[in-house]
Amino acid sequence: MRPFTKNELLIVVIIFAVVVGFTLKGLKDATRRARDFQRKQDLGIISDALHKYHDDFGFFPPSENGKVKACKNDNFEEVYTKLKTLQEFDRNLFFEGLKTCDWGRDPLRDVQDDTYPPYLSSIPSDPKQNSGITYLYLSNTVRFQLYTYLEGESDENGFDQGIVLRSLQCGTGVCSYGKSYGVTPLNMSIDDYENILLKESQTGKE
């Protein structure tokens, strides 16, 4: 068999480089899609847990700095002692004994009863949390909104331009997908939505 000429060898190298390039791009796209799929799965899991929390407590955990505020603070035992002396549950006092839960580390549970099974043994974190991307949780305890950033952007199923226009930060990414309580819209703040409901109810009474 005759050896390759320089031109033939160059063509082989170019073809090989193109094949490798397409393979690497396909692998990169598949990995990105897997991360976006995981993000949507995580939000579904967190949303389900929040609803179970609501079923038990009658409210959703408050939010603070984009995180779920439902973990024991250093002063929790002091606050809990005060709560036990009251005839009625003081929600605001209860919140004073709480701090935000860290994504990917802390559980979502009934902090008043450590024997009760957690709603989540660990609140999921974004697959690229180490790169600065995080989930975003907003709640007034009556409603909640939960957001994530999709790397695939408009090519990814579930991408919501209405959310993007809010310019909410999911860490270093702009939030583009979300879950919420009931029919709470994701393209406006909870306060704005409740103001609309209030105006509609007042109009109905006129």
Contacts in CASP RR format, 6 or more apart in sequence:
PFRMAT RR
TARGET T0000
AUTHOR 0000-0000-0000
METHOD contacts of the structure
MODEL  1
MRPFTKNELLIVVIIFAVVVGFTLKGLKDATRRARDFQRKQDLGIISDAL
HKYHDDFGFFPPSENGKVKACKNDNFEEVYTKLKTLQEFDRNLFFEGLKT
CDWGRDPLRDVQDDTYPPYLSSIPSDPKQNSGITYLYLSNTVRFQLYTYL
EGESDENGFDQGIVLRSLQCGTGVCSYGKSYGVTPLNMSIDDYENILLKE
SQTGKE
4 12 0 8 1.000
32 151 0 8 1.000
32 152 0 8 1.000
33 152 0 8 1.000
33 156 0 8 1.000
35 127 0 8 1.000
35 128 0 8 1.000
35 151 0 8 1.000
36 150 0 8 1.000
36 151 0 8 1.000
36 152 0 8 1.000
36 156 0 8 1.000
38 127 0 8 1.000
39 126 0 8 1.000
39 127 0 8 1.000
39 135 0 8 1.000
39 148 0 8 1.000
39 149 0 8 1.000
39 150 0 8 1.000
39 177 0 8 1.000
40 148 0 8 1.000
40 158 0 8 1.000
40 177 0 8 1.000
42 124 0 8 1.000
42 125 0 8 1.000
42 126 0 8 1.000
42 135 0 8 1.000
42 148 0 8 1.000
43 135 0 8 1.000
43 146 0 8 1.000
43 147 0 8 1.000
43 148 0 8 1.000
43 177 0 8 1.000
43 178 0 8 1.000
43 179 0 8 1.000
44 179 0 8 1.000
45 120 0 8 1.000
45 124 0 8 1.000
46 108 0 8 1.000
46 120 0 8 1.000
46 123 0 8 1.000
46 124 0 8 1.000
46 135 0 8 1.000
46 137 0 8 1.000
46 146 0 8 1.000
46 179 0 8 1.000
47 146 0 8 1.000
47 179 0 8 1.000
49 108 0 8 1.000
49 119 0 8 1.000
49 120 0 8 1.000
49 123 0 8 1.000
50 60 0 8 1.000
50 61 0 8 1.000
50 68 0 8 1.000
50 108 0 8 1.000
50 119 0 8 1.000
50 144 0 8 1.000
50 146 0 8 1.000
50 181 0 8 1.000
51 181 0 8 1.000
52 119 0 8 1.000
53 60 0 8 1.000
53 61 0 8 1.000
53 70 0 8 1.000
53 108 0 8 1.000
53 119 0 8 1.000
54 60 0 8 1.000
54 181 0 8 1.000
56 110 0 8 1.000
57 110 0 8 1.000
59 91 0 8 1.000
59 141 0 8 1.000
59 142 0 8 1.000
60 139 0 8 1.000
60 141 0 8 1.000
60 142 0 8 1.000
60 143 0 8 1.000
60 144 0 8 1.000
60 181 0 8 1.000
61 68 0 8 1.000
61 69 0 8 1.000
61 70 0 8 1.000
61 98 0 8 1.000
61 108 0 8 1.000
61 139 0 8 1.000
61 141 0 8 1.000
62 69 0 8 1.000
62 95 0 8 1.000
62 98 0 8 1.000
62 139 0 8 1.000
62 140 0 8 1.000
62 141 0 8 1.000
63 69 0 8 1.000
63 137 0 8 1.000
63 138 0 8 1.000
63 139 0 8 1.000
63 144 0 8 1.000
64 100 0 8 1.000
65 100 0 8 1.000
66 100 0 8 1.000
66 136 0 8 1.000
66 137 0 8 1.000
66 138 0 8 1.000
67 100 0 8 1.000
67 101 0 8 1.000
67 102 0 8 1.000
67 103 0 8 1.000
67 137 0 8 1.000
68 100 0 8 1.000
68 101 0 8 1.000
68 108 0 8 1.000
68 123 0 8 1.000
68 137 0 8 1.000
68 139 0 8 1.000
69 95 0 8 1.000
69 98 0 8 1.000
69 99 0 8 1.000
69 100 0 8 1.000
69 101 0 8 1.000
70 98 0 8 1.000
70 101 0 8 1.000
70 108 0 8 1.000
70 109 0 8 1.000
70 111 0 8 1.000
71 98 0 8 1.000
71 99 0 8 1.000
71 100 0 8 1.000
71 101 0 8 1.000
71 106 0 8 1.000
71 107 0 8 1.000
71 111 0 8 1.000
72 97 0 8 1.000
72 98 0 8 1.000
72 99 0 8 1.000
72 111 0 8 1.000
73 79 0 8 1.000
73 96 0 8 1.000
73 97 0 8 1.000
73 98 0 8 1.000
73 99 0 8 1.000
74 99 0 8 1.000
75 96 0 8 1.000
75 97 0 8 1.000
76 97 0 8 1.000
76 98 0 8 1.000
76 111 0 8 1.000
78 97 0 8 1.000
79 93 0 8 1.000
79 94 0 8 1.000
79 96 0 8 1.000
79 97 0 8 1.000
80 97 0 8 1.000
80 112 0 8 1.000
82 93 0 8 1.000
83 89 0 8 1.000
83 90 0 8 1.000
83 93 0 8 1.000
83 94 0 8 1.000
86 93 0 8 1.000
91 141 0 8 1.000
98 111 0 8 1.000
101 107 0 8 1.000
101 108 0 8 1.000
101 123 0 8 1.000
102 123 0 8 1.000
103 123 0 8 1.000
103 124 0 8 1.000
103 125 0 8 1.000
103 126 0 8 1.000
103 129 0 8 1.000
103 134 0 8 1.000
103 135 0 8 1.000
104 122 0 8 1.000
104 123 0 8 1.000
104 124 0 8 1.000
104 125 0 8 1.000
104 129 0 8 1.000
105 122 0 8 1.000
105 123 0 8 1.000
105 125 0 8 1.000
106 122 0 8 1.000
106 123 0 8 1.000
107 118 0 8 1.000
107 119 0 8 1.000
107 120 0 8 1.000
107 121 0 8 1.000
107 122 0 8 1.000
107 123 0 8 1.000
108 118 0 8 1.000
108 119 0 8 1.000
108 120 0 8 1.000
108 123 0 8 1.000
109 116 0 8 1.000
109 117 0 8 1.000
109 118 0 8 1.000
109 119 0 8 1.000
109 120 0 8 1.000
110 116 0 8 1.000
124 135 0 8 1.000
125 134 0 8 1.000
125 135 0 8 1.000
126 132 0 8 1.000
126 133 0 8 1.000
126 134 0 8 1.000
126 135 0 8 1.000
126 148 0 8 1.000
126 149 0 8 1.000
126 170 0 8 1.000
127 133 0 8 1.000
131 172 0 8 1.000
132 171 0 8 1.000
132 172 0 8 1.000
133 149 0 8 1.000
133 170 0 8 1.000
133 171 0 8 1.000
133 172 0 8 1.000
133 173 0 8 1.000
134 170 0 8 1.000
134 171 0 8 1.000
135 146 0 8 1.000
135 147 0 8 1.000
135 148 0 8 1.000
135 170 0 8 1.000
136 146 0 8 1.000
136 147 0 8 1.000
136 148 0 8 1.000
136 168 0 8 1.000
136 169 0 8 1.000
136 170 0 8 1.000
136 171 0 8 1.000
136 175 0 8 1.000
137 144 0 8 1.000
137 145 0 8 1.000
137 146 0 8 1.000
137 147 0 8 1.000
138 144 0 8 1.000
138 145 0 8 1.000
138 146 0 8 1.000
138 147 0 8 1.000
138 189 0 8 1.000
138 190 0 8 1.000
139 145 0 8 1.000
139 190 0 8 1.000
140 190 0 8 1.000
140 191 0 8 1.000
140 194 0 8 1.000
142 181 0 8 1.000
142 194 0 8 1.000
143 180 0 8 1.000
143 181 0 8 1.000
143 182 0 8 1.000
143 184 0 8 1.000
143 190 0 8 1.000
143 193 0 8 1.000
143 194 0 8 1.000
144 180 0 8 1.000
144 181 0 8 1.000
144 184 0 8 1.000
144 190 0 8 1.000
145 178 0 8 1.000
145 179 0 8 1.000
145 180 0 8 1.000
145 181 0 8 1.000
145 184 0 8 1.000
145 186 0 8 1.000
145 190 0 8 1.000
146 178 0 8 1.000
146 179 0 8 1.000
146 180 0 8 1.000
147 163 0 8 1.000
147 168 0 8 1.000
147 170 0 8 1.000
147 175 0 8 1.000
147 177 0 8 1.000
147 178 0 8 1.000
147 186 0 8 1.000
148 170 0 8 1.000
148 175 0 8 1.000
148 176 0 8 1.000
148 177 0 8 1.000
148 178 0 8 1.000
149 170 0 8 1.000
149 171 0 8 1.000
149 173 0 8 1.000
149 174 0 8 1.000
149 175 0 8 1.000
149 176 0 8 1.000
149 177 0 8 1.000
150 156 0 8 1.000
150 158 0 8 1.000
150 159 0 8 1.000
150 176 0 8 1.000
150 177 0 8 1.000
152 159 0 8 1.000
153 159 0 8 1.000
153 176 0 8 1.000
154 161 0 8 1.000
156 176 0 8 1.000
156 177 0 8 1.000
158 177 0 8 1.000
159 176 0 8 1.000
159 177 0 8 1.000
160 176 0 8 1.000
160 177 0 8 1.000
160 178 0 8 1.000
160 186 0 8 1.000
160 187 0 8 1.000
161 176 0 8 1.000
162 186 0 8 1.000
162 187 0 8 1.000
163 175 0 8 1.000
163 176 0 8 1.000
163 177 0 8 1.000
163 178 0 8 1.000
163 186 0 8 1.000
163 187 0 8 1.000
164 174 0 8 1.000
164 175 0 8 1.000
164 176 0 8 1.000
165 187 0 8 1.000
166 175 0 8 1.000
166 187 0 8 1.000
166 188 0 8 1.000
166 189 0 8 1.000
167 174 0 8 1.000
168 174 0 8 1.000
168 175 0 8 1.000
169 175 0 8 1.000
178 186 0 8 1.000
180 186 0 8 1.000
184 190 0 8 1.000
184 193 0 8 1.000
185 193 0 8 1.000
END
